Amino acid sequence: MKKDFDLLIIGGGSAGSTAARFERQVDLSVAIVEKSRLGEDCTWIGYTLSKTFPRAAKSAYTIRDAARFSVIAPDPAIDFKSALGRVNSAVQETF
């Protein structure tokens, strides 16, 4: 099957993915060539690391704020060693 594209992007990292999304918004056909998987380290590792700790903080805040809605819960504590272990496990599962 032969297909013509308006744009060929080499590399499916964050820049390549962003470029492809932009081009699709203006109705161009786009092909991405990537040797492994789309997203690279930023998507697969950086995202996990950068989202784990804020999510833990938000969860702790939600628990602390629950009394406002008549839900009584013990004061939460964040186990940073365990959170980092979760990040490492997610990275290992990815690779």
MOJOVEN-V19637 format. One record per residue. RES is the residue in one letter. PHI is phi in degrees with one decimal (999 if undefined). OMEGA is omega as a letter, one per 40 degrees, with the letter a starting at -180 (* if undefined). Layout:
BEGIN
RES;PHI;OMEGA + RES;PHI;OMEGA
END
This chain:
BEGIN
M;999;i + K;-104.2;a + K;-136.5;i + D;-96.6;i + F;-122.7;i + D;-76.0;a + L;-146.7;i + L;-114.8;i + I;-107.4;i + I;-99.9;a + G;105.3;a + G;-103.3;i + G;-74.9;a + S;-62.8;i + A;-67.2;i + G;-63.1;i + S;-65.0;i + T;-64.0;i + A;-61.1;a + A;-63.5;i + R;-61.3;i + F;-61.2;a + E;-63.8;i + R;-66.1;i + Q;-66.1;i + V;-103.2;i + D;61.6;i + L;-94.6;i + S;-85.3;a + V;-131.2;i + A;-122.7;i + I;-114.0;i + V;-107.6;a + E;-138.1;a + K;-76.5;i + S;-123.2;i + R;-130.2;a + L;-64.7;i + G;107.1;a + E;55.0;a + D;-61.3;a + C;-57.3;a + T;-73.5;a + W;-85.8;a + I;-112.3;a + G;-58.2;i + Y;-61.2;a + T;-59.8;a + L;-65.7;a + S;-73.8;a + K;-101.0;a + T;-64.9;a + F;-70.0;i + P;-62.3;i + R;-66.8;i + A;-62.8;i + A;-63.6;i + K;-64.6;i + S;-63.0;i + A;-62.6;i + Y;-61.4;a + T;-60.1;i + I;-65.0;i + R;-63.5;a + D;-81.5;a + A;-62.7;a + A;-59.4;i + R;-59.9;a + F;-108.9;i + S;68.4;i + V;-106.5;a + I;-102.1;a + A;-137.0;i + P;-63.1;i + D;-63.1;a + P;-76.5;i + A;-130.1;i + I;-93.0;i + D;-92.7;a + F;-64.3;i + K;-63.7;i + S;-66.6;i + A;-62.6;i + L;-66.1;i + G;-61.1;i + R;-64.0;i + V;-60.4;a + N;-61.9;i + S;-63.8;a + A;-64.5;i + V;-65.4;i + Q;-62.4;i + E;-65.8;a + T;-68.8;a + F;-103.3;*
END
